[in-house]
C-alpha cells in the first residue's frame, strides 16, 4: 500500500445509491461466521458487539 494517494481527479458519490438496502442481519451473520472460524465463541462475539455499541453511544461525535 502506498503512503499517499492522489484523489484530485476522483469523483464523489460515484457508487452512491439512494435506494440501496442494507440487510444488516445477513451482514452480522457473515461476521459471526468469520469470527467463529477464527475461534471465537458466540458469547465472546456478543460481548464484543455489546462493548462496541456502548462505546458508540458514549462517543457520539465519532459516529459516522
Secondary structure, DSSP 8 states (H G I E B T S, - for coil): --S----TT--TTTT--TT----HHHHHHHHHHHHHHTT--HHHHHHHHHHHHHHHHH-GGG--
